Amino acid sequence: MDYSNRQLNPALEKVMIQTLKKAVKALVRASHLMSAIVDAPYYRKALPCQWPPIFIIGPPRSGTTVLYQLILHAYNFAYFSNRANLFYCCPITATQWALKSCKPYSASFKSRYGFERGCLAPNEAGAIWNRWFPHEKKEGFNYTDSDYLPDRSKQKIRNLIAHIERSFDRPFITKNVKGSVRIPALLDIFPNALFIQIQRDLKDAAVSMLIRRRKQHLDWDSVMPKEINQFKGMEDWQEAAHQVHFVEQNIETDIQRLAPKQRLQINYRDLCKNPAKEMERFTAFLESHGVPVTQRANPVPETLHYATQAPNQVVNDEDFKRITECLKSLKSATKGKI
């Protein structure tokens, strides 16, 4: 009997594909967990960081990526690369391997929603941080207070950063917007941590976030602020406005409460207009805290592209007006509470 032209029942075919995908994902996850054995020796003995770790923070779509790119393009720092995040259960070994086998990073100043191609290109390292910190798809929240992580996890994070520092022989810097709602926990792990906060017109940030969500048909995207349960489930434009507003409020509240002298604020517009001037402020801030800054051969660009948002087919004029009014209302309601 000739079976060459027989077709599977569509429902059965769908089940088979889903089952195969789950099996592949399980196999990949198991291989990642097994790879943790490679890095295991690095966690056996407590190792202190040589310098204060540096965290770039800000609401989503606020310019954190271009700031991260610029800093690593112009200066020598330790950081999490694409390869380290790819092998997220053994990022120390992956970093050492990448430094031996990949071309040195040089910024393209282009990215797709925070991702830039290249083996040694900087990565938000979500897969690495999510090993310890709460994730929106698992725990359903991101905000992390100082008492959330167990001591063993805190020590593992200290050892990880210390070994990444030593792999590069440079101070460590990282960018992950979820770090904006992890300040209490980060300061509990690293009391001398430094924060570089980038600030952008929140309307532009909210519109940019809304564009991304609508283009990719996302119910939610990126960091969840502490107040997530107050607005989750609203209209998408309301969620976008509340998200960027409360992330910035979380930063302001926690920094003022815990480490007001450990923060440098950089305005996105100023950064794009005169990168060299803002990098001078950045290096002076780090050096005042005992962090050495060495320059690479790559020059600091004269200017950077300054992105502004305008009504379009995805986010129309009415959306703009509603987001603007929503942000004004939120600002008025939270004024004086910090």
Buried (B, 14 or more C-beta within 10 A) or exposed (E): EEEEEEEEEEEEEEEEEEEEEEEEEEEEEEEBEEBBEBBEEBBEEEBEBBBBBBBBBBBBBBBBBBBBBBBBBBBBBBBBBBBBBBBBBBBBBBBBBBBEEBEEBBBEEEBEBBEBEBBBBBBBBBBBBBBBBBBBEEEEBBBBBBEBBEEEBBBBBBBBBBBBBBBBEBBBBBBBBBBBBBBBBBBBBBEBBBBBBBBBBBBBBBBBBBBBBBEEEEEBBBBBBBBBEEBBEEEBBBBBBBBBBBBBBBBBBBBEEBBEEBBBBBBBBBBBBBBEEBBEBBBEBBEEBEBEBEEBEBEBBEEBEBEEBEEEEEBEEEBBEBBBEBBEEBEEEBEEEE
